[in-house]
Amino acid sequence: MSSSDIFIGETIGTAILILLGGGVCAAVTLKASKARNAGWLAITFGWGFAVLTAVYISGPLSGAHLNPAVTVALAIKDGDWSNVPTYLAGQLLGAMIGATLVWVAYYGQFHAHLTDKEIVGGPGAQATTAKAVEAQEKGAGPVLGVFSTGPEIRNVAQNLATEIIGTVVLILAVLTQGLNDKGNGLGILGGLITALVVVSIGLSLGGPTGYAINPARDLGPRIVHALLPLPNKGGSDWAYAWIPVVGPLIGGAIAAGIYNVAFA
């Protein structure tokens, strides 16, 4: 794979991942969405299918890493770091593009949601939801969850551990079952297996932090949230932002170490 193939593949694939994954979060969260309040099952399966679609689209170009934790784990496994910067650049750019497309697709719903006094509060509000108040007190605006993750209970050690544990599970599944014949990315069957593992992680381990398990998936959309001209959007919760970046990278490194010791 050439550097241009890697960059283009990761950009397109990660954009599709975030468009569909962020899209299901928007669908469940925002006013005037037909899927509003569809619940956690919709989100977990939406993200799983997003992974499946993104892998199948980008796999022939880049091997469909779509996640810096996957890229770092494969570099540790193989000892080849030469393409890591290209992968990371494509993933971050793609995540930002995907988050922007979610905003475009749900433009009217974002406006309706963020101008509703019962959601954002302000003069003349009849009520402000406890969840919105709680989120804003923590530095996270009322639609930040469409773009990036946040904890239900703020405990740095627990939040970091949760992201590490979830990512270890993901990366071990990728390394043992998901790789293509060349071992440099996800294969056809591996894409399906990985998508199902993502659903499983979401159902079983997603409750505490929203299971970022992917630094680009969280950081790119969080940057977009900070930049977009959304009314009453609130903060982007930068105090928490390092955990869904550092945790998955640590988890990926641990998983690669386990793989090299136990499976290689």
C-alpha angles and dihedrals in degrees: 000000000000122000090250092052090050094048095045093044094049093045094051095040096048091045089055091046093054095039092057097033095045088040093062090049089052092046092053096040111040131082117249091027115130089221097049113144092009087140144220096313090060091051096048095047091042090056091045092053089044089058091047094050094045093048094051092048099046102029097090091054106039109002089256102261091157089169131071089219089061091046094050092045092052090047090053092046095050101027091232115125098161097106098035096100091050092050093048093048093051092047095051093045092046092050091053092048092049093050091050090052090053088056091050093048093048098033096128093043092052090052093047092048097046095046094050107109092209089061104037100025123212135134113344094018115148092200140348117215115247090230093056092047092048092049094048091049087057094050096259120119123225095263100036089105089067088062108030144000134270137179127256089213118029107228113139096206094046095043092049092046092050092054091046093050094047092049093048089057092048096047095045088054091049094048097044102036111006109060126109123236092275092050093228100108146345121317130211096268090034091059091057093046092048092049091053091047089053089053090049093049090049093050096043106029105017097087100083101047109003091257106261091174085166125072095204092048090059105031099045096052091041089058089049091050089054092050104040119099094239115156116239090356095150125204131335093226097237091171088071098035097093094062098066088047102045097035097058092044090053090046092051092051092048092049091050090051091050090049094050092049101040108025111022 
